[in-house]
Amino acid sequence: MRAVIQKVTQAEVHVIESDARQSKGKISNGFMVLLGVAHDDNETDARYIADKIVGLRIFEDENGKLNLSLKETGGSVLLVSQFTLYADARNGRRPSFSAAARPETALHLYETVASMLRGHGLTVETGKFQTHMQVDLCNDGPVTLLLDSKKLF
């Protein structure tokens, strides 16, 4: 499982259906998280990602050091599914998505991560799985981190 985490002052996801753009999820201070699920991921991967998100200390303390977690600052999470995090563009010009999980597996694990985050007392907003979405955000810092449950990076 992979996650791109951006520290934000605000973020909003819109769903695009029938040429209409409607807001689906919106947060103020917190994390914008793009989440990709691989074909071999399971609940252990979901737990690793959720625990990392909760515990990351990338908010400034009173001394200006990145030392506070999402829970300590009362931040929220906007969680959006992103199968393209498993795109393989090493060969040719059209990426392969064969490493990404099938939709039914990805949806289950995406919802599992959201549930785990909520279980830690966080407010979690989400996009709409398997739809065209647009994300607006203000990356704070900017601070952006990459996580991989297999610890490939």
SULNORUR-V991130 format. One record per residue. N is the residue number from 1. RES is the residue in three letters. D_LAST is the distance of its C-alpha to the last C-alpha in Angstrom with 2 decimals. Layout:
N,RES,D_LAST  N,RES,D_LAST
This chain:
1,MET,11.67  2,ARG,9.85  3,ALA,11.23  4,VAL,11.91  5,ILE,13.87  6,GLN,16.59  7,LYS,19.13  8,VAL,22.45  9,THR,26.15  10,GLN,26.94  11,ALA,25.60  12,GLU,27.53  13,VAL,27.01  14,HIS,29.94  15,VAL,30.73  16,ILE,32.56  17,GLU,35.19  18,SER,38.48  19,ASP,37.93  20,ALA,37.85  21,ARG,35.10  22,GLN,35.00  23,SER,32.87  24,LYS,30.97  25,GLY,28.98  26,LYS,29.08  27,ILE,27.84  28,SER,28.45  29,ASN,26.22  30,GLY,22.96  31,PHE,19.74  32,MET,19.47  33,VAL,16.86  34,LEU,16.11  35,LEU,15.23  36,GLY,14.51  37,VAL,15.53  38,ALA,15.02  39,HIS,18.15  40,ASP,17.24  41,ASP,16.16  42,ASN,18.68  43,GLU,19.76  44,THR,17.55  45,ASP,14.48  46,ALA,16.63  47,ARG,17.52  48,TYR,14.05  49,ILE,13.29  50,ALA,16.87  51,ASP,16.92  52,LYS,13.91  53,ILE,15.67  54,VAL,18.91  55,GLY,17.89  56,LEU,15.86  57,ARG,18.21  58,ILE,18.05  59,PHE,21.77  60,GLU,24.25  61,ASP,26.76  62,GLU,30.33  63,ASN,29.31  64,GLY,26.81  65,LYS,23.76  66,LEU,20.70  67,ASN,21.74  68,LEU,22.72  69,SER,21.15  70,LEU,22.04  71,LYS,24.68  72,GLU,26.23  73,THR,26.75  74,GLY,27.99  75,GLY,25.52  76,SER,25.04  77,VAL,22.38  78,LEU,22.77  79,LEU,20.75  80,VAL,20.78  81,SER,19.76  82,GLN,17.83  83,PHE,17.72  84,THR,16.84  85,LEU,13.13  86,TYR,13.43  87,ALA,15.51  88,ASP,15.42  89,ALA,17.30  90,ARG,17.08  91,ASN,20.72  92,GLY,23.60  93,ARG,23.79  94,ARG,23.52  95,PRO,20.09  96,SER,19.97  97,PHE,19.01  98,SER,19.67  99,ALA,16.35  100,ALA,17.28  101,ALA,19.45  102,ARG,23.19  103,PRO,24.53  104,GLU,26.25  105,THR,23.22  106,ALA,21.00  107,LEU,23.83  108,HIS,24.28  109,LEU,20.69  110,TYR,20.58  111,GLU,23.88  112,THR,22.70  113,VAL,19.93  114,ALA,22.68  115,SER,25.09  116,MET,22.88  117,LEU,22.34  118,ARG,26.11  119,GLY,26.73  120,HIS,25.32  121,GLY,27.98  122,LEU,25.99  123,THR,27.56  124,VAL,25.54  125,GLU,26.60  126,THR,25.36  127,GLY,25.82  128,LYS,27.72  129,PHE,25.84  130,GLN,26.41  131,THR,28.30  132,HIS,28.14  133,MET,26.97  134,GLN,26.87  135,VAL,24.96  136,ASP,26.46  137,LEU,24.75  138,CYS,24.99  139,ASN,21.64  140,ASP,22.60  141,GLY,21.60  142,PRO,19.79  143,VAL,16.81  144,THR,13.85  145,LEU,10.50  146,LEU,7.66  147,LEU,7.11  148,ASP,6.36  149,SER,9.12  150,LYS,8.27  151,LYS,5.31  152,LEU,3.79  153,PHE,0.00
